[in-house]
């Protein structure tokens, strides 16, 4: 059957959460995602997504949000793109990526950005074949929810 890509909706949150958990397992994440369907409902204004479907079954997704980078301006950040294993190699990832690029163009974004794990050679190859410039010089600086609170406790004076 044909794969169809459409804009995601709240009714898709359970399927998206299932894929987020599958992605975490694939990426060998040391801790499971703390996100939930309920949290997605509460924070639905913070993200958008596309889903790829075959016969009404969601087989892939691309989750994104708009960002502002001081050097370039309005940008689209692709947080996750995921295709279920049985559907890889069938062009689903390319269809999802195409929709992301079309949206970035329609929204007049100056940059489209995402991350890829340095060991995920299949994904790196997929992105390079499509012309992505993959930087090895920028490092992530992350604080989780507990870390945010700890930072504020340690730095009460604002300095």
C-alpha atoms as an extended CHARMM CRD file, in Angstrom:
* protein
*
       159  EXT
         1         1  UNK       CA              0.0000000000        0.0000000000        0.0000000000  PROA      1               0.0000000000
         2         2  UNK       CA              0.9630000000        3.6310000000       -0.3760000000  PROA      2               0.0000000000
         3         3  UNK       CA              2.4760000000        5.6350000000        2.4340000000  PROA      3               0.0000000000
         4         4  UNK       CA              0.6980000000        8.9130000000        3.1630000000  PROA      4               0.0000000000
         5         5  UNK       CA              2.1700000000       11.7660000000        5.2010000000  PROA      5               0.0000000000
         6         6  UNK       CA             -0.1200000000       14.1330000000        7.0610000000  PROA      6               0.0000000000
         7         7  UNK       CA              0.0620000000       16.7160000000        9.8100000000  PROA      7               0.0000000000
         8         8  UNK       CA             -0.1810000000       15.0640000000       13.2150000000  PROA      8               0.0000000000
         9         9  UNK       CA             -3.0920000000       15.5770000000       15.6060000000  PROA      9               0.0000000000
        10        10  UNK       CA             -3.7300000000       15.0180000000       19.3120000000  PROA      10              0.0000000000
        11        11  UNK       CA             -5.3720000000       11.6600000000       18.5770000000  PROA      11              0.0000000000
        12        12  UNK       CA             -1.9280000000       10.5170000000       17.3840000000  PROA      12              0.0000000000
        13        13  UNK       CA             -0.1770000000       11.1770000000       20.7140000000  PROA      13              0.0000000000
        14        14  UNK       CA             -0.3450000000        7.5250000000       21.9260000000  PROA      14              0.0000000000
        15        15  UNK       CA              1.2750000000        6.2830000000       18.6900000000  PROA      15              0.0000000000
        16        16  UNK       CA              3.8750000000        9.0570000000       18.8650000000  PROA      16              0.0000000000
        17        17  UNK       CA              4.7010000000        8.1730000000       22.4830000000  PROA      17              0.0000000000
        18        18  UNK       CA              5.0860000000        4.5230000000       21.4740000000  PROA      18              0.0000000000
        19        19  UNK       CA              7.5810000000        5.5470000000       18.7660000000  PROA      19              0.0000000000
        20        20  UNK       CA              9.4480000000        7.8230000000       21.2040000000  PROA      20              0.0000000000
        21        21  UNK       CA              9.9250000000        4.7850000000       23.4560000000  PROA      21              0.0000000000
        22        22  UNK       CA             11.0040000000        2.6430000000       20.4900000000  PROA      22              0.0000000000
        23        23  UNK       CA             13.5080000000        5.3400000000       19.5190000000  PROA      23              0.0000000000
        24        24  UNK       CA             14.8810000000        5.4660000000       23.0730000000  PROA      24              0.0000000000
        25        25  UNK       CA             15.4020000000        1.6850000000       22.9700000000  PROA      25              0.0000000000
        26        26  UNK       CA             17.0680000000        1.9120000000       19.5510000000  PROA      26              0.0000000000
        27        27  UNK       CA             19.3660000000        4.6860000000       20.7830000000  PROA      27              0.0000000000
        28        28  UNK       CA             20.2320000000        2.6290000000       23.8770000000  PROA      28              0.0000000000
        29        29  UNK       CA             19.2080000000        5.5590000000       26.0670000000  PROA      29              0.0000000000
        30        30  UNK       CA             20.4370000000        5.0600000000       29.6410000000  PROA      30              0.0000000000
        31        31  UNK       CA             17.0840000000        6.2510000000       31.0200000000  PROA      31              0.0000000000
        32        32  UNK       CA             13.5820000000        5.8770000000       29.5550000000  PROA      32              0.0000000000
        33        33  UNK       CA             11.7630000000        8.9960000000       28.3210000000  PROA      33              0.0000000000
        34        34  UNK       CA              9.9370000000       10.8530000000       31.0830000000  PROA      34              0.0000000000
        35        35  UNK       CA              7.4600000000       12.3440000000       28.6080000000  PROA      35              0.0000000000
        36        36  UNK       CA              3.9170000000       10.9370000000       28.5200000000  PROA      36              0.0000000000
        37        37  UNK       CA              0.7500000000       11.2420000000       26.4730000000  PROA      37              0.0000000000
        38        38  UNK       CA             -0.7110000000       13.4090000000       29.2490000000  PROA      38              0.0000000000
        39        39  UNK       CA              2.3030000000       15.6980000000       29.1800000000  PROA      39              0.0000000000
        40        40  UNK       CA              2.0600000000       15.9200000000       25.3950000000  PROA      40              0.0000000000
        41        41  UNK       CA             -1.5420000000       17.1100000000       25.7730000000  PROA      41              0.0000000000
        42        42  UNK       CA             -0.4600000000       19.7260000000       28.3270000000  PROA      42              0.0000000000
        43        43  UNK       CA              2.4350000000       20.9390000000       26.1550000000  PROA      43              0.0000000000
        44        44  UNK       CA              0.8490000000       20.6030000000       22.7130000000  PROA      44              0.0000000000
        45        45  UNK       CA              1.5640000000       24.2440000000       21.8680000000  PROA      45              0.0000000000
        46        46  UNK       CA              5.3200000000       23.5730000000       22.1270000000  PROA      46              0.0000000000
        47        47  UNK       CA              5.6690000000       21.1310000000       19.2160000000  PROA      47              0.0000000000
        48        48  UNK       CA              4.1550000000       19.9320000000       15.9700000000  PROA      48              0.0000000000
        49        49  UNK       CA              4.6260000000       16.7700000000       13.9500000000  PROA      49              0.0000000000
        50        50  UNK       CA              3.9900000000       14.8540000000       10.7850000000  PROA      50              0.0000000000
        51        51  UNK       CA              2.9890000000       11.2170000000       10.6800000000  PROA      51              0.0000000000
        52        52  UNK       CA              3.4870000000        8.6700000000        7.9330000000  PROA      52              0.0000000000
        53        53  UNK       CA              0.6280000000        6.1820000000        7.6090000000  PROA      53              0.0000000000
        54        54  UNK       CA             -0.0630000000        2.9960000000        5.7510000000  PROA      54              0.0000000000
        55        55  UNK       CA             -3.6610000000        1.7560000000        5.8560000000  PROA      55              0.0000000000
        56        56  UNK       CA             -4.3760000000        4.1010000000        8.7790000000  PROA      56              0.0000000000
        57        57  UNK       CA             -1.4680000000        2.7190000000       10.8450000000  PROA      57              0.0000000000
        58        58  UNK       CA              1.1940000000        5.2320000000       11.8700000000  PROA      58              0.0000000000
        59        59  UNK       CA              4.5720000000        3.8980000000       10.7480000000  PROA      59              0.0000000000
        60        60  UNK       CA              6.7620000000        6.9690000000       11.1620000000  PROA      60              0.0000000000
        61        61  UNK       CA              6.8700000000       10.4810000000       12.5310000000  PROA      61              0.0000000000
        62        62  UNK       CA              8.8110000000       13.7250000000       12.4160000000  PROA      62              0.0000000000
        63        63  UNK       CA              8.4900000000       15.9280000000       15.5050000000  PROA      63              0.0000000000
        64        64  UNK       CA              9.5810000000       19.5560000000       15.2070000000  PROA      64              0.0000000000
        65        65  UNK       CA              9.3120000000       23.0510000000       16.6230000000  PROA      65              0.0000000000
        66        66  UNK       CA             10.2270000000       26.5220000000       15.5000000000  PROA      66              0.0000000000
        67        67  UNK       CA             13.2580000000       28.1770000000       17.0480000000  PROA      67              0.0000000000
        68        68  UNK       CA             15.1010000000       31.4320000000       16.7620000000  PROA      68              0.0000000000
        69        69  UNK       CA             18.8730000000       31.4110000000       16.2880000000  PROA      69              0.0000000000
        70        70  UNK       CA             20.5340000000       34.7750000000       16.7860000000  PROA      70              0.0000000000
        71        71  UNK       CA             22.9380000000       34.3780000000       13.8740000000  PROA      71              0.0000000000
        72        72  UNK       CA             20.3390000000       33.4130000000       11.2780000000  PROA      72              0.0000000000
        73        73  UNK       CA             16.8220000000       34.0770000000       12.6180000000  PROA      73              0.0000000000
        74        74  UNK       CA             13.7180000000       31.9070000000       12.3480000000  PROA      74              0.0000000000
        75        75  UNK       CA             14.5460000000       28.2350000000       12.1080000000  PROA      75              0.0000000000
        76        76  UNK       CA             12.8860000000       24.8570000000       12.2270000000  PROA      76              0.0000000000
        77        77  UNK       CA             14.3190000000       22.2740000000       14.6150000000  PROA      77              0.0000000000
        78        78  UNK       CA             13.5850000000       18.6360000000       13.7940000000  PROA      78              0.0000000000
        79        79  UNK       CA             13.6740000000       16.9700000000       17.1960000000  PROA      79              0.0000000000
        80        80  UNK       CA             13.0190000000       13.3830000000       16.1250000000  PROA      80              0.0000000000
        81        81  UNK       CA             12.4020000000       11.5340000000       12.9060000000  PROA      81              0.0000000000
        82        82  UNK       CA             11.5310000000        7.8890000000       13.3720000000  PROA      82              0.0000000000
        83        83  UNK       CA             10.4070000000        5.0890000000       11.0810000000  PROA      83              0.0000000000
        84        84  UNK       CA              9.2890000000        1.7260000000       12.4560000000  PROA      84              0.0000000000
        85        85  UNK       CA             11.8280000000       -0.9910000000       11.5990000000  PROA      85              0.0000000000
        86        86  UNK       CA              9.5090000000       -2.9360000000        9.2500000000  PROA      86              0.0000000000
        87        87  UNK       CA              9.0580000000        0.1900000000        7.1220000000  PROA      87              0.0000000000
        88        88  UNK       CA             12.6800000000        1.2890000000        6.8070000000  PROA      88              0.0000000000
        89        89  UNK       CA             14.1350000000        1.2600000000        3.3210000000  PROA      89              0.0000000000
        90        90  UNK       CA             10.7380000000        2.0080000000        1.7670000000  PROA      90              0.0000000000
        91        91  UNK       CA             11.1460000000        5.7740000000        1.4390000000  PROA      91              0.0000000000
        92        92  UNK       CA              9.1670000000        6.6920000000        4.5570000000  PROA      92              0.0000000000
        93        93  UNK       CA             12.0290000000        8.7120000000        6.0710000000  PROA      93              0.0000000000
        94        94  UNK       CA             12.5000000000       10.5460000000        2.7770000000  PROA      94              0.0000000000
        95        95  UNK       CA              8.7820000000       11.4110000000        2.6420000000  PROA      95              0.0000000000
        96        96  UNK       CA              8.8290000000       12.7340000000        6.2040000000  PROA      96              0.0000000000
        97        97  UNK       CA             11.9980000000       14.7140000000        5.5600000000  PROA      97              0.0000000000
        98        98  UNK       CA             10.4910000000       16.1470000000        2.3600000000  PROA      98              0.0000000000
        99        99  UNK       CA              7.5080000000       17.4430000000        4.3450000000  PROA      99              0.0000000000
       100       100  UNK       CA              9.8380000000       19.0120000000        6.9160000000  PROA      100             0.0000000000
       101       101  UNK       CA             11.8200000000       20.7700000000        4.1810000000  PROA      101             0.0000000000
       102       102  UNK       CA              8.6440000000       21.9730000000        2.4470000000  PROA      102             0.0000000000
       103       103  UNK       CA              7.3640000000       23.3820000000        5.7450000000  PROA      103             0.0000000000
       104       104  UNK       CA             10.6910000000       25.1290000000        6.4480000000  PROA      104             0.0000000000
       105       105  UNK       CA             10.5140000000       26.7170000000        2.9930000000  PROA      105             0.0000000000
       106       106  UNK       CA              6.8480000000       27.7470000000        3.4010000000  PROA      106             0.0000000000
       107       107  UNK       CA              7.6030000000       29.2720000000        6.8070000000  PROA      107             0.0000000000
       108       108  UNK       CA             10.5990000000       31.1960000000        5.4180000000  PROA      108             0.0000000000
       109       109  UNK       CA             13.0010000000       29.5110000000        7.8200000000  PROA      109             0.0000000000
       110       110  UNK       CA             16.6340000000       30.5030000000        7.5320000000  PROA      110             0.0000000000
       111       111  UNK       CA             17.8720000000       27.2110000000        8.9790000000  PROA      111             0.0000000000
       112       112  UNK       CA             16.6980000000       23.6430000000        9.4320000000  PROA      112             0.0000000000
       113       113  UNK       CA             18.5790000000       21.7930000000       12.1520000000  PROA      113             0.0000000000
       114       114  UNK       CA             18.5670000000       18.4270000000       13.8700000000  PROA      114             0.0000000000
       115       115  UNK       CA             20.9880000000       16.1320000000       15.6630000000  PROA      115             0.0000000000
       116       116  UNK       CA             22.2060000000       12.6320000000       14.9740000000  PROA      116             0.0000000000
       117       117  UNK       CA             24.0980000000       10.3270000000       17.3080000000  PROA      117             0.0000000000
       118       118  UNK       CA             27.7230000000        9.9480000000       16.2580000000  PROA      118             0.0000000000
       119       119  UNK       CA             27.4390000000        6.1300000000       16.1640000000  PROA      119             0.0000000000
       120       120  UNK       CA             24.2970000000        6.0190000000       13.9930000000  PROA      120             0.0000000000
       121       121  UNK       CA             26.0910000000        5.4810000000       10.6930000000  PROA      121             0.0000000000
       122       122  UNK       CA             22.8900000000        4.5720000000        8.8070000000  PROA      122             0.0000000000
       123       123  UNK       CA             21.2680000000        7.8770000000        9.7380000000  PROA      123             0.0000000000
       124       124  UNK       CA             24.4630000000        9.8410000000        9.0850000000  PROA      124             0.0000000000
       125       125  UNK       CA             24.7280000000        8.2740000000        5.6310000000  PROA      125             0.0000000000
       126       126  UNK       CA             21.0170000000        8.9820000000        4.9590000000  PROA      126             0.0000000000
       127       127  UNK       CA             21.4690000000       12.6590000000        5.8740000000  PROA      127             0.0000000000
       128       128  UNK       CA             24.7510000000       13.0910000000        4.0020000000  PROA      128             0.0000000000
       129       129  UNK       CA             23.1940000000       11.6480000000        0.8190000000  PROA      129             0.0000000000
       130       130  UNK       CA             20.6220000000       14.4180000000        1.0630000000  PROA      130             0.0000000000
       131       131  UNK       CA             23.2640000000       17.1190000000        1.4230000000  PROA      131             0.0000000000
       132       132  UNK       CA             23.3160000000       17.6960000000        5.1860000000  PROA      132             0.0000000000
       133       133  UNK       CA             26.3600000000       19.3930000000        6.6710000000  PROA      133             0.0000000000
       134       134  UNK       CA             27.1450000000       17.4450000000        9.8330000000  PROA      134             0.0000000000
       135       135  UNK       CA             29.1060000000       19.3920000000       12.4360000000  PROA      135             0.0000000000
       136       136  UNK       CA             31.4400000000       17.6550000000       14.8570000000  PROA      136             0.0000000000
       137       137  UNK       CA             32.4080000000       20.8320000000       16.6930000000  PROA      137             0.0000000000
       138       138  UNK       CA             29.2850000000       21.8150000000       18.6800000000  PROA      138             0.0000000000
       139       139  UNK       CA             28.5090000000       19.9960000000       21.9250000000  PROA      139             0.0000000000
       140       140  UNK       CA             25.1660000000       19.8220000000       23.7210000000  PROA      140             0.0000000000
       141       141  UNK       CA             24.7920000000       21.5760000000       27.0740000000  PROA      141             0.0000000000
       142       142  UNK       CA             21.8230000000       20.0100000000       28.8500000000  PROA      142             0.0000000000
       143       143  UNK       CA             20.1160000000       20.4090000000       32.2080000000  PROA      143             0.0000000000
       144       144  UNK       CA             17.1940000000       18.1400000000       33.0700000000  PROA      144             0.0000000000
       145       145  UNK       CA             14.3650000000       19.3160000000       35.3230000000  PROA      145             0.0000000000
       146       146  UNK       CA             16.2640000000       18.3820000000       38.4840000000  PROA      146             0.0000000000
       147       147  UNK       CA             19.3950000000       20.0590000000       37.1470000000  PROA      147             0.0000000000
       148       148  UNK       CA             17.4900000000       23.2810000000       36.4920000000  PROA      148             0.0000000000
       149       149  UNK       CA             16.2970000000       23.3420000000       40.1030000000  PROA      149             0.0000000000
       150       150  UNK       CA             19.7730000000       22.5190000000       41.4220000000  PROA      150             0.0000000000
       151       151  UNK       CA             21.3460000000       25.2660000000       39.3330000000  PROA      151             0.0000000000
       152       152  UNK       CA             18.8970000000       27.8250000000       40.6960000000  PROA      152             0.0000000000
       153       153  UNK       CA             19.4970000000       26.6670000000       44.2790000000  PROA      153             0.0000000000
       154       154  UNK       CA             23.2660000000       26.9830000000       43.8790000000  PROA      154             0.0000000000
       155       155  UNK       CA             23.0560000000       30.3230000000       42.1270000000  PROA      155             0.0000000000
       156       156  UNK       CA             20.5140000000       32.2180000000       44.2110000000  PROA      156             0.0000000000
       157       157  UNK       CA             22.3620000000       35.5170000000       43.8770000000  PROA      157             0.0000000000
       158       158  UNK       CA             21.9160000000       35.5850000000       40.1060000000  PROA      158             0.0000000000
       159       159  UNK       CA             25.6480000000       35.6730000000       39.4270000000  PROA      159             0.0000000000
